[in-house]
Amino acid sequence: MQNDLPTHYLAARDHLVQLAMTPGWWHYSRHRALELEEESVTHGHGLWPGMREAVRAELKRLGFKPRPSDL
């Protein structure tokens, strides 16, 4: 999947992954991924479909689990 994604998409995903792994930023990262997906629909540009899943999959691949205090 990763090789099929454009560079700007991977950069945004990686940024959100880094935020999610930063203590205290888990919820923001999830919320921002949702916002990007919604922008794809409301603005009709289709740049960010599936961003939440892409972030989730990358976090899973990295073996990351949020701290209980971040949940």
mmCIF file as Biopython writes it, N, C-alpha, C and O atoms, coordinates in Angstrom:
data_model
#
loop_
_atom_site.group_PDB
_atom_site.id
_atom_site.type_symbol
_atom_site.label_atom_id
_atom_site.label_alt_id
_atom_site.label_comp_id
_atom_site.label_asym_id
_atom_site.label_entity_id
_atom_site.label_seq_id
_atom_site.pdbx_PDB_ins_code
_atom_site.Cartn_x
_atom_site.Cartn_y
_atom_site.Cartn_z
_atom_site.occupancy
_atom_site.B_iso_or_equiv
_atom_site.auth_seq_id
_atom_site.auth_asym_id
_atom_site.pdbx_PDB_model_num
ATOM 1   N N  . MET A ? 1  ? 0.827   -1.198 0.000  1.0 0.0 1  A 1 
ATOM 2   C CA . MET A ? 1  ? 0.000   0.000  0.000  1.0 0.0 1  A 1 
ATOM 3   C C  . MET A ? 1  ? 0.865   1.253  0.000  1.0 0.0 1  A 1 
ATOM 4   O O  . MET A ? 1  ? 0.566   2.191  -0.739 1.0 0.0 1  A 1 
ATOM 5   N N  . GLN A ? 2  ? 1.911   1.302  0.790  1.0 0.0 2  A 1 
ATOM 6   C CA . GLN A ? 2  ? 2.707   2.506  0.944  1.0 0.0 2  A 1 
ATOM 7   C C  . GLN A ? 2  ? 3.272   3.004  -0.383 1.0 0.0 2  A 1 
ATOM 8   O O  . GLN A ? 2  ? 3.295   4.211  -0.622 1.0 0.0 2  A 1 
ATOM 9   N N  . ASN A ? 3  ? 3.718   2.121  -1.229 1.0 0.0 3  A 1 
ATOM 10  C CA . ASN A ? 3  ? 4.317   2.539  -2.493 1.0 0.0 3  A 1 
ATOM 11  C C  . ASN A ? 3  ? 3.310   3.162  -3.451 1.0 0.0 3  A 1 
ATOM 12  O O  . ASN A ? 3  ? 3.699   3.868  -4.382 1.0 0.0 3  A 1 
ATOM 13  N N  . ASP A ? 4  ? 2.031   2.911  -3.236 1.0 0.0 4  A 1 
ATOM 14  C CA . ASP A ? 4  ? 1.002   3.454  -4.110 1.0 0.0 4  A 1 
ATOM 15  C C  . ASP A ? 4  ? 0.584   4.864  -3.724 1.0 0.0 4  A 1 
ATOM 16  O O  . ASP A ? 4  ? -0.139  5.515  -4.479 1.0 0.0 4  A 1 
ATOM 17  N N  . LEU A ? 5  ? 1.019   5.352  -2.570 1.0 0.0 5  A 1 
ATOM 18  C CA . LEU A ? 5  ? 0.559   6.637  -2.057 1.0 0.0 5  A 1 
ATOM 19  C C  . LEU A ? 5  ? 1.472   7.774  -2.504 1.0 0.0 5  A 1 
ATOM 20  O O  . LEU A ? 5  ? 2.689   7.607  -2.577 1.0 0.0 5  A 1 
ATOM 21  N N  . PRO A ? 6  ? 0.872   8.948  -2.808 1.0 0.0 6  A 1 
ATOM 22  C CA . PRO A ? 6  ? 1.688   10.093 -3.211 1.0 0.0 6  A 1 
ATOM 23  C C  . PRO A ? 6  ? 2.547   10.614 -2.047 1.0 0.0 6  A 1 
ATOM 24  O O  . PRO A ? 6  ? 2.242   10.376 -0.878 1.0 0.0 6  A 1 
ATOM 25  N N  . THR A ? 7  ? 3.598   11.309 -2.384 1.0 0.0 7  A 1 
ATOM 26  C CA . THR A ? 7  ? 4.546   11.819 -1.393 1.0 0.0 7  A 1 
ATOM 27  C C  . THR A ? 7  ? 3.871   12.717 -0.367 1.0 0.0 7  A 1 
ATOM 28  O O  . THR A ? 7  ? 4.155   12.605 0.825  1.0 0.0 7  A 1 
ATOM 29  N N  . HIS A ? 8  ? 2.974   13.615 -0.809 1.0 0.0 8  A 1 
ATOM 30  C CA . HIS A ? 8  ? 2.320   14.517 0.143  1.0 0.0 8  A 1 
ATOM 31  C C  . HIS A ? 8  ? 1.448   13.735 1.133  1.0 0.0 8  A 1 
ATOM 32  O O  . HIS A ? 8  ? 1.329   14.119 2.297  1.0 0.0 8  A 1 
ATOM 33  N N  . TYR A ? 9  ? 0.852   12.661 0.677  1.0 0.0 9  A 1 
ATOM 34  C CA . TYR A ? 9  ? 0.012   11.842 1.550  1.0 0.0 9  A 1 
ATOM 35  C C  . TYR A ? 9  ? 0.873   11.148 2.607  1.0 0.0 9  A 1 
ATOM 36  O O  . TYR A ? 9  ? 0.533   11.140 3.790  1.0 0.0 9  A 1 
ATOM 37  N N  . LEU A ? 10 ? 1.985   10.572 2.170  1.0 0.0 10 A 1 
ATOM 38  C CA . LEU A ? 10 ? 2.882   9.891  3.105  1.0 0.0 10 A 1 
ATOM 39  C C  . LEU A ? 10 ? 3.473   10.861 4.115  1.0 0.0 10 A 1 
ATOM 40  O O  . LEU A ? 10 ? 3.640   10.512 5.283  1.0 0.0 10 A 1 
ATOM 41  N N  . ALA A ? 11 ? 3.789   12.070 3.682  1.0 0.0 11 A 1 
ATOM 42  C CA . ALA A ? 11 ? 4.341   13.072 4.594  1.0 0.0 11 A 1 
ATOM 43  C C  . ALA A ? 11 ? 3.316   13.447 5.665  1.0 0.0 11 A 1 
ATOM 44  O O  . ALA A ? 11 ? 3.658   13.556 6.842  1.0 0.0 11 A 1 
ATOM 45  N N  . ALA A ? 12 ? 2.067   13.643 5.259  1.0 0.0 12 A 1 
ATOM 46  C CA . ALA A ? 12 ? 1.010   13.979 6.227  1.0 0.0 12 A 1 
ATOM 47  C C  . ALA A ? 12 ? 0.775   12.809 7.174  1.0 0.0 12 A 1 
ATOM 48  O O  . ALA A ? 12 ? 0.639   13.004 8.382  1.0 0.0 12 A 1 
ATOM 49  N N  . ARG A ? 13 ? 0.727   11.602 6.635  1.0 0.0 13 A 1 
ATOM 50  C CA . ARG A ? 13 ? 0.547   10.425 7.472  1.0 0.0 13 A 1 
ATOM 51  C C  . ARG A ? 13 ? 1.675   10.296 8.489  1.0 0.0 13 A 1 
ATOM 52  O O  . ARG A ? 13 ? 1.434   10.068 9.675  1.0 0.0 13 A 1 
ATOM 53  N N  . ASP A ? 14 ? 2.904   10.443 8.012  1.0 0.0 14 A 1 
ATOM 54  C CA . ASP A ? 14 ? 4.048   10.302 8.907  1.0 0.0 14 A 1 
ATOM 55  C C  . ASP A ? 14 ? 4.049   11.369 9.996  1.0 0.0 14 A 1 
ATOM 56  O O  . ASP A ? 14 ? 4.425   11.100 11.137 1.0 0.0 14 A 1 
ATOM 57  N N  . HIS A ? 15 ? 3.626   12.578 9.643  1.0 0.0 15 A 1 
ATOM 58  C CA . HIS A ? 15 ? 3.528   13.651 10.635 1.0 0.0 15 A 1 
ATOM 59  C C  . HIS A ? 15 ? 2.504   13.290 11.713 1.0 0.0 15 A 1 
ATOM 60  O O  . HIS A ? 15 ? 2.758   13.466 12.904 1.0 0.0 15 A 1 
ATOM 61  N N  . LEU A ? 16 ? 1.357   12.790 11.288 1.0 0.0 16 A 1 
ATOM 62  C CA . LEU A ? 16 ? 0.321   12.405 12.256 1.0 0.0 16 A 1 
ATOM 63  C C  . LEU A ? 16 ? 0.763   11.213 13.099 1.0 0.0 16 A 1 
ATOM 64  O O  . LEU A ? 16 ? 0.419   11.131 14.278 1.0 0.0 16 A 1 
ATOM 65  N N  . VAL A ? 17 ? 1.510   10.303 12.521 1.0 0.0 17 A 1 
ATOM 66  C CA . VAL A ? 17 ? 2.040   9.162  13.277 1.0 0.0 17 A 1 
ATOM 67  C C  . VAL A ? 17 ? 2.997   9.665  14.354 1.0 0.0 17 A 1 
ATOM 68  O O  . VAL A ? 17 ? 2.930   9.227  15.502 1.0 0.0 17 A 1 
ATOM 69  N N  . GLN A ? 18 ? 3.888   10.584 13.983 1.0 0.0 18 A 1 
ATOM 70  C CA . GLN A ? 18 ? 4.819   11.135 14.966 1.0 0.0 18 A 1 
ATOM 71  C C  . GLN A ? 18 ? 4.075   11.861 16.082 1.0 0.0 18 A 1 
ATOM 72  O O  . GLN A ? 18 ? 4.432   11.734 17.253 1.0 0.0 18 A 1 
ATOM 73  N N  . LEU A ? 19 ? 3.053   12.612 15.726 1.0 0.0 19 A 1 
ATOM 74  C CA . LEU A ? 19 ? 2.251   13.286 16.749 1.0 0.0 19 A 1 
ATOM 75  C C  . LEU A ? 19 ? 1.578   12.268 17.666 1.0 0.0 19 A 1 
ATOM 76  O O  . LEU A ? 19 ? 1.580   12.426 18.886 1.0 0.0 19 A 1 
ATOM 77  N N  . ALA A ? 20 ? 1.010   11.235 17.077 1.0 0.0 20 A 1 
ATOM 78  C CA . ALA A ? 20 ? 0.311   10.223 17.881 1.0 0.0 20 A 1 
ATOM 79  C C  . ALA A ? 20 ? 1.247   9.565  18.878 1.0 0.0 20 A 1 
ATOM 80  O O  . ALA A ? 20 ? 0.818   9.174  19.963 1.0 0.0 20 A 1 
ATOM 81  N N  . MET A ? 21 ? 2.511   9.436  18.528 1.0 0.0 21 A 1 
ATOM 82  C CA . MET A ? 21 ? 3.473   8.771  19.400 1.0 0.0 21 A 1 
ATOM 83  C C  . MET A ? 21 ? 4.077   9.739  20.431 1.0 0.0 21 A 1 
ATOM 84  O O  . MET A ? 21 ? 4.846   9.323  21.297 1.0 0.0 21 A 1 
ATOM 85  N N  . THR A ? 22 ? 3.731   11.018 20.335 1.0 0.0 22 A 1 
ATOM 86  C CA . THR A ? 22 ? 4.210   12.012 21.285 1.0 0.0 22 A 1 
ATOM 87  C C  . THR A ? 22 ? 3.222   12.078 22.454 1.0 0.0 22 A 1 
ATOM 88  O O  . THR A ? 22 ? 2.025   12.271 22.244 1.0 0.0 22 A 1 
ATOM 89  N N  . PRO A ? 23 ? 3.719   11.918 23.680 1.0 0.0 23 A 1 
ATOM 90  C CA . PRO A ? 23 ? 2.808   11.949 24.836 1.0 0.0 23 A 1 
ATOM 91  C C  . PRO A ? 23 ? 1.916   13.195 24.826 1.0 0.0 23 A 1 
ATOM 92  O O  . PRO A ? 23 ? 2.393   14.320 24.673 1.0 0.0 23 A 1 
ATOM 93  N N  . GLY A ? 24 ? 0.620   12.966 24.992 1.0 0.0 24 A 1 
ATOM 94  C CA . GLY A ? 24 ? -0.356  14.039 25.044 1.0 0.0 24 A 1 
ATOM 95  C C  . GLY A ? 24 ? -0.959  14.432 23.708 1.0 0.0 24 A 1 
ATOM 96  O O  . GLY A ? 24 ? -1.873  15.256 23.669 1.0 0.0 24 A 1 
ATOM 97  N N  . TRP A ? 25 ? -0.476  13.867 22.614 1.0 0.0 25 A 1 
ATOM 98  C CA . TRP A ? 25 ? -0.937  14.261 21.285 1.0 0.0 25 A 1 
ATOM 99  C C  . TRP A ? 25 ? -1.751  13.184 20.581 1.0 0.0 25 A 1 
ATOM 100 O O  . TRP A ? 25 ? -2.107  13.373 19.418 1.0 0.0 25 A 1 
ATOM 101 N N  . TRP A ? 26 ? -2.056  12.088 21.213 1.0 0.0 26 A 1 
ATOM 102 C CA . TRP A ? 26 ? -2.803  10.974 20.606 1.0 0.0 26 A 1 
ATOM 103 C C  . TRP A ? 26 ? -4.156  11.435 20.053 1.0 0.0 26 A 1 
ATOM 104 O O  . TRP A ? 26 ? -4.481  11.172 18.895 1.0 0.0 26 A 1 
ATOM 105 N N  . HIS A ? 27 ? -4.937  12.119 20.884 1.0 0.0 27 A 1 
ATOM 106 C CA . HIS A ? 27 ? -6.284  12.525 20.467 1.0 0.0 27 A 1 
ATOM 107 C C  . HIS A ? 27 ? -6.235  13.547 19.334 1.0 0.0 27 A 1 
ATOM 108 O O  . HIS A ? 27 ? -7.035  13.483 18.400 1.0 0.0 27 A 1 
ATOM 109 N N  . TYR A ? 28 ? -5.302  14.480 19.417 1.0 0.0 28 A 1 
ATOM 110 C CA . TYR A ? 28 ? -5.194  15.471 18.352 1.0 0.0 28 A 1 
ATOM 111 C C  . TYR A ? 28 ? -4.896  14.794 17.017 1.0 0.0 28 A 1 
ATOM 112 O O  . TYR A ? 28 ? -5.509  15.121 16.000 1.0 0.0 28 A 1 
ATOM 113 N N  . SER A ? 29 ? -3.964  13.860 17.021 1.0 0.0 29 A 1 
ATOM 114 C CA . SER A ? 29 ? -3.590  13.164 15.796 1.0 0.0 29 A 1 
ATOM 115 C C  . SER A ? 29 ? -4.795  12.454 15.177 1.0 0.0 29 A 1 
ATOM 116 O O  . SER A ? 29 ? -5.022  12.532 13.969 1.0 0.0 29 A 1 
ATOM 117 N N  . ARG A ? 30 ? -5.548  11.774 16.006 1.0 0.0 30 A 1 
ATOM 118 C CA . ARG A ? 30 ? -6.742  11.072 15.506 1.0 0.0 30 A 1 
ATOM 119 C C  . ARG A ? 30 ? -7.759  12.059 14.941 1.0 0.0 30 A 1 
ATOM 120 O O  . ARG A ? 30 ? -8.344  11.830 13.882 1.0 0.0 30 A 1 
ATOM 121 N N  . HIS A ? 31 ? -7.960  13.159 15.663 1.0 0.0 31 A 1 
ATOM 122 C CA . HIS A ? 31 ? -8.926  14.166 15.234 1.0 0.0 31 A 1 
ATOM 123 C C  . HIS A ? 31 ? -8.491  14.815 13.913 1.0 0.0 31 A 1 
ATOM 124 O O  . HIS A ? 31 ? -9.312  15.031 13.022 1.0 0.0 31 A 1 
ATOM 125 N N  . ARG A ? 32 ? -7.210  15.119 13.797 1.0 0.0 32 A 1 
ATOM 126 C CA . ARG A ? 32 ? -6.706  15.761 12.575 1.0 0.0 32 A 1 
ATOM 127 C C  . ARG A ? 32 ? -6.812  14.827 11.366 1.0 0.0 32 A 1 
ATOM 128 O O  . ARG A ? 32 ? -7.123  15.278 10.263 1.0 0.0 32 A 1 
ATOM 129 N N  . ALA A ? 33 ? -6.558  13.542 11.562 1.0 0.0 33 A 1 
ATOM 130 C CA . ALA A ? 33 ? -6.716  12.580 10.468 1.0 0.0 33 A 1 
ATOM 131 C C  . ALA A ? 33 ? -8.169  12.565 9.991  1.0 0.0 33 A 1 
ATOM 132 O O  . ALA A ? 33 ? -8.430  12.509 8.789  1.0 0.0 33 A 1 
ATOM 133 N N  . LEU A ? 34 ? -9.102  12.614 10.926 1.0 0.0 34 A 1 
ATOM 134 C CA . LEU A ? 34 ? -10.521 12.665 10.571 1.0 0.0 34 A 1 
ATOM 135 C C  . LEU A ? 34 ? -10.837 13.958 9.820  1.0 0.0 34 A 1 
ATOM 136 O O  . LEU A ? 34 ? -11.558 13.930 8.823  1.0 0.0 34 A 1 
ATOM 137 N N  . GLU A ? 35 ? -10.307 15.087 10.286 1.0 0.0 35 A 1 
ATOM 138 C CA . GLU A ? 35 ? -10.528 16.357 9.601  1.0 0.0 35 A 1 
ATOM 139 C C  . GLU A ? 35 ? -10.029 16.306 8.158  1.0 0.0 35 A 1 
ATOM 140 O O  . GLU A ? 35 ? -10.706 16.777 7.244  1.0 0.0 35 A 1 
ATOM 141 N N  . LEU A ? 36 ? -8.852  15.738 7.962  1.0 0.0 36 A 1 
ATOM 142 C CA . LEU A ? 36 ? -8.313  15.645 6.601  1.0 0.0 36 A 1 
ATOM 143 C C  . LEU A ? 36 ? -9.223  14.807 5.702  1.0 0.0 36 A 1 
ATOM 144 O O  . LEU A ? 36 ? -9.469  15.169 4.551  1.0 0.0 36 A 1 
ATOM 145 N N  . GLU A ? 37 ? -9.718  13.694 6.228  1.0 0.0 37 A 1 
ATOM 146 C CA . GLU A ? 37 ? -10.640 12.874 5.437  1.0 0.0 37 A 1 
ATOM 147 C C  . GLU A ? 37 ? -11.903 13.650 5.089  1.0 0.0 37 A 1 
ATOM 148 O O  . GLU A ? 37 ? -12.383 13.589 3.956  1.0 0.0 37 A 1 
ATOM 149 N N  . GLU A ? 38 ? -12.441 14.381 6.064  1.0 0.0 38 A 1 
ATOM 150 C CA . GLU A ? 38 ? -13.659 15.153 5.820  1.0 0.0 38 A 1 
ATOM 151 C C  . GLU A ? 38 ? -13.419 16.270 4.807  1.0 0.0 38 A 1 
ATOM 152 O O  . GLU A ? 38 ? -14.293 16.567 3.993  1.0 0.0 38 A 1 
ATOM 153 N N  . GLU A ? 39 ? -12.237 16.889 4.854  1.0 0.0 39 A 1 
ATOM 154 C CA . GLU A ? 39 ? -11.897 17.914 3.859  1.0 0.0 39 A 1 
ATOM 155 C C  . GLU A ? 39 ? -11.919 17.329 2.450  1.0 0.0 39 A 1 
ATOM 156 O O  . GLU A ? 39 ? -12.327 17.999 1.502  1.0 0.0 39 A 1 
ATOM 157 N N  . SER A ? 40 ? -11.487 16.092 2.316  1.0 0.0 40 A 1 
ATOM 158 C CA . SER A ? 40 ? -11.475 15.443 1.005  1.0 0.0 40 A 1 
ATOM 159 C C  . SER A ? 40 ? -12.865 15.399 0.410  1.0 0.0 40 A 1 
ATOM 160 O O  . SER A ? 40 ? -13.047 15.541 -0.800 1.0 0.0 40 A 1 
ATOM 161 N N  . VAL A ? 41 ? -13.845 15.200 1.280  1.0 0.0 41 A 1 
ATOM 162 C CA . VAL A ? 41 ? -15.230 15.098 0.830  1.0 0.0 41 A 1 
ATOM 163 C C  . VAL A ? 41 ? -15.851 16.476 0.652  1.0 0.0 41 A 1 
ATOM 164 O O  . VAL A ? 41 ? -16.428 16.770 -0.395 1.0 0.0 41 A 1 
ATOM 165 N N  . THR A ? 42 ? -15.734 17.336 1.689  1.0 0.0 42 A 1 
ATOM 166 C CA . THR A ? 42 ? -16.410 18.625 1.635  1.0 0.0 42 A 1 
ATOM 167 C C  . THR A ? 42 ? -15.820 19.560 0.588  1.0 0.0 42 A 1 
ATOM 168 O O  . THR A ? 42 ? -16.547 20.364 0.005  1.0 0.0 42 A 1 
ATOM 169 N N  . HIS A ? 43 ? -14.523 19.472 0.340  1.0 0.0 43 A 1 
ATOM 170 C CA . HIS A ? 43 ? -13.894 20.329 -0.662 1.0 0.0 43 A 1 
ATOM 171 C C  . HIS A ? 43 ? -13.779 19.640 -2.015 1.0 0.0 43 A 1 
ATOM 172 O O  . HIS A ? 43 ? -13.435 20.272 -3.014 1.0 0.0 43 A 1 
ATOM 173 N N  . GLY A ? 44 ? -14.062 18.372 -2.043 1.0 0.0 44 A 1 
ATOM 174 C CA . GLY A ? 44 ? -14.099 17.641 -3.300 1.0 0.0 44 A 1 
ATOM 175 C C  . GLY A ? 44 ? -12.758 17.379 -3.960 1.0 0.0 44 A 1 
ATOM 176 O O  . GLY A ? 44 ? -12.710 16.977 -5.122 1.0 0.0 44 A 1 
ATOM 177 N N  . HIS A ? 45 ? -11.664 17.601 -3.236 1.0 0.0 45 A 1 
ATOM 178 C CA . HIS A ? 45 ? -10.363 17.400 -3.872 1.0 0.0 45 A 1 
ATOM 179 C C  . HIS A ? 45 ? -9.839  15.974 -3.733 1.0 0.0 45 A 1 
ATOM 180 O O  . HIS A ? 45 ? -8.970  15.560 -4.500 1.0 0.0 45 A 1 
ATOM 181 N N  . GLY A ? 46 ? -10.351 15.226 -2.774 1.0 0.0 46 A 1 
ATOM 182 C CA . GLY A ? 46 ? -9.978  13.825 -2.642 1.0 0.0 46 A 1 
ATOM 183 C C  . GLY A ? 46 ? -8.514  13.565 -2.318 1.0 0.0 46 A 1 
ATOM 184 O O  . GLY A ? 46 ? -7.977  12.522 -2.692 1.0 0.0 46 A 1 
ATOM 185 N N  . LEU A ? 47 ? -7.858  14.496 -1.628 1.0 0.0 47 A 1 
ATOM 186 C CA . LEU A ? 47 ? -6.429  14.331 -1.334 1.0 0.0 47 A 1 
ATOM 187 C C  . LEU A ? 47 ? -6.138  13.389 -0.173 1.0 0.0 47 A 1 
ATOM 188 O O  . LEU A ? 47 ? -5.063  12.790 -0.125 1.0 0.0 47 A 1 
ATOM 189 N N  . TRP A ? 48 ? -7.059  13.246 0.753  1.0 0.0 48 A 1 
ATOM 190 C CA . TRP A ? 48 ? -6.746  12.528 1.998  1.0 0.0 48 A 1 
ATOM 191 C C  . TRP A ? 48 ? -7.658  11.350 2.324  1.0 0.0 48 A 1 
ATOM 192 O O  . TRP A ? 48 ? -7.844  11.077 3.510  1.0 0.0 48 A 1 
ATOM 193 N N  . PRO A ? 49 ? -8.229  10.644 1.384  1.0 0.0 49 A 1 
ATOM 194 C CA . PRO A ? 49 ? -9.118  9.535  1.748  1.0 0.0 49 A 1 
ATOM 195 C C  . PRO A ? 49 ? -8.353  8.438  2.486  1.0 0.0 49 A 1 
ATOM 196 O O  . PRO A ? 49 ? -7.225  8.100  2.129  1.0 0.0 49 A 1 
ATOM 197 N N  . GLY A ? 50 ? -8.977  7.898  3.503  1.0 0.0 50 A 1 
ATOM 198 C CA . GLY A ? 50 ? -8.376  6.789  4.235  1.0 0.0 50 A 1 
ATOM 199 C C  . GLY A ? 50 ? -7.236  7.164  5.165  1.0 0.0 50 A 1 
ATOM 200 O O  . GLY A ? 50 ? -6.467  6.294  5.574  1.0 0.0 50 A 1 
ATOM 201 N N  . MET A ? 51 ? -7.109  8.444  5.508  1.0 0.0 51 A 1 
ATOM 202 C CA . MET A ? 51 ? -5.993  8.882  6.341  1.0 0.0 51 A 1 
ATOM 203 C C  . MET A ? 51 ? -6.034  8.242  7.727  1.0 0.0 51 A 1 
ATOM 204 O O  . MET A ? 51 ? -4.993  7.847  8.251  1.0 0.0 51 A 1 
ATOM 205 N N  . ARG A ? 52 ? -7.202  8.135  8.318  1.0 0.0 52 A 1 
ATOM 206 C CA . ARG A ? 52 ? -7.281  7.510  9.656  1.0 0.0 52 A 1 
ATOM 207 C C  . ARG A ? 52 ? -6.757  6.083  9.616  1.0 0.0 52 A 1 
ATOM 208 O O  . ARG A ? 52 ? -5.995  5.672  10.492 1.0 0.0 52 A 1 
ATOM 209 N N  . GLU A ? 53 ? -7.157  5.339  8.617  1.0 0.0 53 A 1 
ATOM 210 C CA . GLU A ? 53 ? -6.711  3.955  8.493  1.0 0.0 53 A 1 
ATOM 211 C C  . GLU A ? 53 ? -5.214  3.887  8.198  1.0 0.0 53 A 1 
ATOM 212 O O  . GLU A ? 53 ? -4.518  3.009  8.708  1.0 0.0 53 A 1 
ATOM 213 N N  . ALA A ? 54 ? -4.721  4.805  7.381  1.0 0.0 54 A 1 
ATOM 214 C CA . ALA A ? 54 ? -3.289  4.817  7.062  1.0 0.0 54 A 1 
ATOM 215 C C  . ALA A ? 54 ? -2.457  5.085  8.314  1.0 0.0 54 A 1 
ATOM 216 O O  . ALA A ? 54 ? -1.417  4.457  8.515  1.0 0.0 54 A 1 
ATOM 217 N N  . VAL A ? 55 ? -2.908  6.012  9.154  1.0 0.0 55 A 1 
ATOM 218 C CA . VAL A ? 55 ? -2.206  6.315  10.407 1.0 0.0 55 A 1 
ATOM 219 C C  . VAL A ? 55 ? -2.286  5.114  11.334 1.0 0.0 55 A 1 
ATOM 220 O O  . VAL A ? 55 ? -1.286  4.709  11.926 1.0 0.0 55 A 1 
ATOM 221 N N  . ARG A ? 56 ? -3.468  4.552  11.456 1.0 0.0 56 A 1 
ATOM 222 C CA . ARG A ? 56 ? -3.639  3.393  12.337 1.0 0.0 56 A 1 
ATOM 223 C C  . ARG A ? 56 ? -2.744  2.230  11.899 1.0 0.0 56 A 1 
ATOM 224 O O  . ARG A ? 56 ? -2.092  1.594  12.727 1.0 0.0 56 A 1 
ATOM 225 N N  . ALA A ? 57 ? -2.721  1.963  10.609 1.0 0.0 57 A 1 
ATOM 226 C CA . ALA A ? 57 ? -1.919  0.854  10.095 1.0 0.0 57 A 1 
ATOM 227 C C  . ALA A ? 57 ? -0.425  1.083  10.344 1.0 0.0 57 A 1 
ATOM 228 O O  . ALA A ? 57 ? 0.302   0.151  10.690 1.0 0.0 57 A 1 
ATOM 229 N N  . GLU A ? 58 ? 0.021   2.308  10.170 1.0 0.0 58 A 1 
ATOM 230 C CA . GLU A ? 58 ? 1.445   2.598  10.392 1.0 0.0 58 A 1 
ATOM 231 C C  . GLU A ? 58 ? 1.796   2.477  11.879 1.0 0.0 58 A 1 
ATOM 232 O O  . GLU A ? 58 ? 2.854   1.951  12.227 1.0 0.0 58 A 1 
ATOM 233 N N  . LEU A ? 59 ? 0.916   2.959  12.748 1.0 0.0 59 A 1 
ATOM 234 C CA . LEU A ? 59 ? 1.163   2.817  14.182 1.0 0.0 59 A 1 
ATOM 235 C C  . LEU A ? 59 ? 1.208   1.337  14.575 1.0 0.0 59 A 1 
ATOM 236 O O  . LEU A ? 59 ? 2.029   0.924  15.394 1.0 0.0 59 A 1 
ATOM 237 N N  . LYS A ? 60 ? 0.323   0.557  13.985 1.0 0.0 60 A 1 
ATOM 238 C CA . LYS A ? 60 ? 0.315   -0.882 14.261 1.0 0.0 60 A 1 
ATOM 239 C C  . LYS A ? 60 ? 1.607   -1.528 13.750 1.0 0.0 60 A 1 
ATOM 240 O O  . LYS A ? 60 ? 2.211   -2.353 14.435 1.0 0.0 60 A 1 
ATOM 241 N N  . ARG A ? 61 ? 2.020   -1.146 12.552 1.0 0.0 61 A 1 
ATOM 242 C CA . ARG A ? 61 ? 3.254   -1.686 11.986 1.0 0.0 61 A 1 
ATOM 243 C C  . ARG A ? 61 ? 4.458   -1.368 12.870 1.0 0.0 61 A 1 
ATOM 244 O O  . ARG A ? 61 ? 5.378   -2.174 13.001 1.0 0.0 61 A 1 
ATOM 245 N N  . LEU A ? 62 ? 4.436   -0.191 13.468 1.0 0.0 62 A 1 
ATOM 246 C CA . LEU A ? 62 ? 5.527   0.232  14.353 1.0 0.0 62 A 1 
ATOM 247 C C  . LEU A ? 62 ? 5.414   -0.372 15.758 1.0 0.0 62 A 1 
ATOM 248 O O  . LEU A ? 62 ? 6.325   -0.242 16.575 1.0 0.0 62 A 1 
ATOM 249 N N  . GLY A ? 63 ? 4.282   -1.034 16.024 1.0 0.0 63 A 1 
ATOM 250 C CA . GLY A ? 63 ? 4.074   -1.646 17.336 1.0 0.0 63 A 1 
ATOM 251 C C  . GLY A ? 63 ? 3.742   -0.642 18.418 1.0 0.0 63 A 1 
ATOM 252 O O  . GLY A ? 63 ? 3.928   -0.920 19.603 1.0 0.0 63 A 1 
ATOM 253 N N  . PHE A ? 64 ? 3.253   0.525  18.025 1.0 0.0 64 A 1 
ATOM 254 C CA . PHE A ? 64 ? 2.958   1.575  19.000 1.0 0.0 64 A 1 
ATOM 255 C C  . PHE A ? 64 ? 1.598   1.343  19.658 1.0 0.0 64 A 1 
ATOM 256 O O  . PHE A ? 64 ? 0.620   0.980  19.004 1.0 0.0 64 A 1 
ATOM 257 N N  . LYS A ? 65 ? 1.569   1.562  20.951 1.0 0.0 65 A 1 
ATOM 258 C CA . LYS A ? 65 ? 0.313   1.567  21.714 1.0 0.0 65 A 1 
ATOM 259 C C  . LYS A ? 65 ? 0.337   2.813  22.579 1.0 0.0 65 A 1 
ATOM 260 O O  . LYS A ? 65 ? 1.328   3.079  23.258 1.0 0.0 65 A 1 
ATOM 261 N N  . PRO A ? 66 ? -0.757  3.588  22.560 1.0 0.0 66 A 1 
ATOM 262 C CA . PRO A ? 66 ? -0.769  4.817  23.366 1.0 0.0 66 A 1 
ATOM 263 C C  . PRO A ? 66 ? -0.741  4.499  24.868 1.0 0.0 66 A 1 
ATOM 264 O O  . PRO A ? 66 ? -1.196  3.448  25.318 1.0 0.0 66 A 1 
ATOM 265 N N  . ARG A ? 67 ? -0.200  5.431  25.597 1.0 0.0 67 A 1 
ATOM 266 C CA . ARG A ? 67 ? -0.205  5.285  27.046 1.0 0.0 67 A 1 
ATOM 267 C C  . ARG A ? 67 ? -1.654  5.310  27.533 1.0 0.0 67 A 1 
ATOM 268 O O  . ARG A ? 67 ? -2.496  5.968  26.922 1.0 0.0 67 A 1 
ATOM 269 N N  . PRO A ? 68 ? -1.952  4.607  28.614 1.0 0.0 68 A 1 
ATOM 270 C CA . PRO A ? 68 ? -3.318  4.635  29.146 1.0 0.0 68 A 1 
ATOM 271 C C  . PRO A ? 68 ? -3.800  6.054  29.446 1.0 0.0 68 A 1 
ATOM 272 O O  . PRO A ? 68 ? -4.988  6.343  29.304 1.0 0.0 68 A 1 
ATOM 273 N N  . SER A ? 69 ? -2.910  6.927  29.853 1.0 0.0 69 A 1 
ATOM 274 C CA . SER A ? 69 ? -3.317  8.302  30.158 1.0 0.0 69 A 1 
ATOM 275 C C  . SER A ? 69 ? -3.705  9.080  28.900 1.0 0.0 69 A 1 
ATOM 276 O O  . SER A ? 69 ? -4.383  10.103 28.994 1.0 0.0 69 A 1 
ATOM 277 N N  . ASP A ? 70 ? -3.285  8.610  27.732 1.0 0.0 70 A 1 
ATOM 278 C CA . ASP A ? 70 ? -3.647  9.270  26.478 1.0 0.0 70 A 1 
ATOM 279 C C  . ASP A ? 70 ? -4.965  8.761  25.900 1.0 0.0 70 A 1 
ATOM 280 O O  . ASP A ? 70 ? -5.495  9.345  24.955 1.0 0.0 70 A 1 
ATOM 281 N N  . LEU A ? 71 ? -5.485  7.697  26.451 1.0 0.0 71 A 1 
ATOM 282 C CA . LEU A ? 71 ? -6.739  7.148  25.921 1.0 0.0 71 A 1 
ATOM 283 C C  . LEU A ? 71 ? -7.919  7.820  26.497 1.0 0.0 71 A 1 
ATOM 284 O O  . LEU A ? 71 ? -9.052  7.477  26.157 1.0 0.0 71 A 1 
#
